[in-house]
Amino acid sequence: MNFPLYIAKRYIFSKSKSNAINIINRIASLATIVGAMALFVVLSVFTGLKEFSLSFTSDIDPDLKVSSTLGKSFFIEPKQEKDIKEIDGVASYSKIVEERVLFTFNGKQEVTFLKGVDSSFNKVSHFDKKIYNGQWLEPNTFQVVVGYGTAQKFSMGLLDYKNAFEVFVPRPGKGAIENPEQAFNKTDIFPVGIYAISEDLDSKYVFADLGLAQELLEYKENQVSGIEIKLKKDADENAVTAKLNSIFKNKITIKNKAQLNEALYKMLNTENIAVYLIFTLVIVVALFNLVGALIMMILDKKGNLKTLFNLGTDIKDLRNIFLLQGVLLSVFGGIIGLLLGVVIVLLQQQYELIMITPTLAYPVVFTFENVGIVMATIVTLGFFASMIASSRVSKKLLD
């Protein structure tokens, strides 16, 4: 049996003759437990907040979005559409036209995106499930669906035939404009639905039929701004991307969900790392208690260590006793802290003990990744703390 490990376990479970040392040991163990529990709960909370934040876009963003590398639009040929359908891993796709244009209603103006979509759009992005009032637009009509934010800015209702909802799209071309009325393509459109997702997205898009958007922008029938693609569950994203690049001869840019929301993902990941580092610093401070407890234990067991040394035990083995003792305390404290943290997280998930609003519980998510991160952090920091304390054992101390 490993001699230092045997002695270390005896020291952990046996009480010292000094009450002060026993109290210090309890404080060190409690600090490790509380640190592990707090770190796990906070990581679970931020995982929940991350999923909650991304939930606003995960349902509506496509798995892949194809856009032109060279300009605002590109042409898609019938053969290319056929090739896309035959790609293994593509569940469905939708052609879109997207451009910032001017909307007017009852004397008010707003510049936002007009997004022309085809009949397959809601197989790719589930905007139709986010309808707050009314219904989704019918193909080949002048119907549109606006965001809740846009409807509020315009004080707009649905099917208001008394006030015209107009869209103005700058006409393409060169040279000076002699008649301002000829500078825009314009038409009346009819809101039939209002969608509600989040504050930013509710003012971003006005959805219209693809053909209407192409006509306003003077696009040809096979000219689009992009293609949005939904993948099958078992699809290989890299393989699909490679085939799309081959079909369009590498003249396109392809982005996945993370790339479409790059700023949001970076912000959430940065916040997660920052919180982890802050709570790791708290654990480092807490583990100073472990260093102090081990040093006090070394001084308390000085007589026993001297006896073991005189019997032929190496200084290295004597140091390993307290190194292993500190690591074992860290492991036991980490496990107990994790168990308490898991109980807290599961209780919040099940019973919604803490609420953000009367109807929205504080989001928490249990993941084994967070369990591993917490355990690795506690054991690693505990090892270094124990190594610092065990280095106090020396020949000079035992003389």
Sequence and secondary structure as in RCSB ss.txt:
>XXXX:A:sequence
MNFPLYIAKRYIFSKSKSNAINIINRIASLATIVGAMALFVVLSVFTGLKEFSLSFTSDIDPDLKVSSTLGKSFF
IEPKQEKDIKEIDGVASYSKIVEERVLFTFNGKQEVTFLKGVDSSFNKVSHFDKKIYNGQWLEPNTFQVVVGYGT
AQKFSMGLLDYKNAFEVFVPRPGKGAIENPEQAFNKTDIFPVGIYAISEDLDSKYVFADLGLAQELLEYKENQVS
GIEIKLKKDADENAVTAKLNSIFKNKITIKNKAQLNEALYKMLNTENIAVYLIFTLVIVVALFNLVGALIMMILD
KKGNLKTLFNLGTDIKDLRNIFLLQGVLLSVFGGIIGLLLGVVIVLLQQQYELIMITPTLAYPVVFTFENVGIVM
ATIVTLGFFASMIASSRVSKKLLD
>XXXX:A:secstr
  HHHHHHHHHHHS  S HHHHHHHHHHHHHHHHHHHHHHHHHHHHHHHHHHHHHHHHTTS SEEEEESSSS EE
  HHHHHHHHTSTTEEEEEEEEEEEEEEEETTEEEEEEEEEE TTHHHHS GGGGEEEE    TTSSEEEEEHHH
HHHHT  TT  SS EEEEEE    S  S GGGGEEEEEEEEEEEE S TTGGGTEEEEEHHHHHHHHT  TTEES
EEEEEE TT  HHHHHHHHHHHTTT EEEEEHHHHTHHHHHHHHHHHHHHHHHHHHHHHHHHHHHHHHHHHHHHH
THHHHHHHHHTT  HHHHHHHHHHHHHHHHHHHHHHHHHHHHHHHHHHHHH  SEEETTEE      HHHHHHHH
HHHHHHHHHHHHHHHTT  HHHH 
